[in-house]
């Protein structure tokens, strides 16, 4: 088993991959122990597994993750694709859906 990476070794690797894009708010405790990270550009703090941040080059999920559609965007796209073939009924009570009374 290779020796455990030190916090300084992790920081050097992270900077080599991500530059100064992130600040690391907690100490590296191992490849699979969550660390707290600050994305300097957007100011968001998040937790990530160090192995995924280094080896998979994962980034801030807010800035680089999949963008979710709003309810209205989904309905517009569905109407373009399917026309009036389907009726979309919201089964949850939410601010995006008309009342089902």
Phi and psi in degrees as a GROMACS rama.xvg file:
@    title "Ramachandran Plot"
@    xaxis  label "Phi"
@    yaxis  label "Psi"
@TYPE xy
-67.1499  153.303  UNK-2
-64.643  149.85  UNK-3
-64.271  137.213  UNK-4
-69.6464  141.973  UNK-5
-84.4913  167.043  UNK-6
-59.9131  -42.2258  UNK-7
-64.3927  -38.7572  UNK-8
-64.4938  -42.5436  UNK-9
-60.4307  -47.2531  UNK-10
-60.6187  -39.2408  UNK-11
-64.2391  -44.1284  UNK-12
-63.627  -44.7956  UNK-13
-61.8459  -42.1011  UNK-14
-68.1332  -36.233  UNK-15
-62.9705  -33.5238  UNK-16
-87.8544  -46.4981  UNK-17
-107.982  -2.3844  UNK-18
65.277  -141.621  UNK-19
-99.2838  25.048  UNK-20
-70.5109  -23.5618  UNK-21
-129.956  151.144  UNK-22
-116.085  139.638  UNK-23
-102.625  115.291  UNK-24
-92.255  -12.5051  UNK-25
-130.599  159.907  UNK-26
-75.0782  144.094  UNK-27
-68.376  125.175  UNK-28
-116.818  -1.1227  UNK-29
147.605  161.752  UNK-30
-61.6167  -26.6191  UNK-31
-113.628  8.5419  UNK-32
-95.1673  123.338  UNK-33
-54.3881  141.172  UNK-34
-123.356  153.122  UNK-35
-93.081  131.2  UNK-36
-128.255  142.794  UNK-37
-110.817  125.026  UNK-38
-85.7619  112.062  UNK-39
-60.4494  -39.4315  UNK-40
-65.2463  -46.4445  UNK-41
-101.154  -13.6631  UNK-42
81.9974  5.21279  UNK-43
-84.683  142.126  UNK-44
-102.381  142.885  UNK-45
-153.069  166.597  UNK-46
-109.084  142.463  UNK-47
-149.228  152.354  UNK-48
-76.8727  123.788  UNK-49
-53.9957  -38.235  UNK-50
-58.8237  -39.9662  UNK-51
-72.5461  -33.3365  UNK-52
-69.1391  -36.3769  UNK-53
-88.4219  -59.5526  UNK-54
-76.8671  -37.0808  UNK-55
-94.1505  -4.81733  UNK-56
56.9891  37.0249  UNK-57
-71.0335  147.408  UNK-58
-123.309  -170.467  UNK-59
-58.1968  119.665  UNK-60
-69.5071  -24.971  UNK-61
-66.6826  -43.4501  UNK-62
-87.4023  -32.8725  UNK-63
-115.86  -0.171494  UNK-64
-81.9287  175.196  UNK-65
-66.0471  137.449  UNK-66
-84.4308  129.912  UNK-67
-85.7646  141.904  UNK-68
-80.8685  149.084  UNK-69
-76.2825  165.78  UNK-70
-59.097  -43.8308  UNK-71
-64.0809  -40.1686  UNK-72
-62.8545  -43.1945  UNK-73
-60.2058  -47.3089  UNK-74
-62.0266  -42.1107  UNK-75
-60.8344  -47.1958  UNK-76
-65.673  -40.324  UNK-77
-62.7362  -39.9453  UNK-78
-65.9074  -39.2819  UNK-79
-63.2846  -42.9396  UNK-80
-74.927  -45.4943  UNK-81
-109.567  -4.90033  UNK-82
62.0672  -134.973  UNK-83
-99.2251  17.5224  UNK-84
-63.0754  -33.2367  UNK-85
-121.674  151.113  UNK-86
-111.878  128.061  UNK-87
-100.014  112.347  UNK-88
-113.068  127.809  UNK-89
-84.0831  125.471  UNK-90
-93.3047  -5.81002  UNK-91
-104.612  150.898  UNK-92
-84.8969  111.572  UNK-93
-146.78  166.241  UNK-94
-71.1646  -14.3055  UNK-95
-87.8939  -17.7981  UNK-96
-107.179  144.248  UNK-97
-69.537  156.135  UNK-98
-65.5619  142.565  UNK-99
-98.3078  15.7957  UNK-100
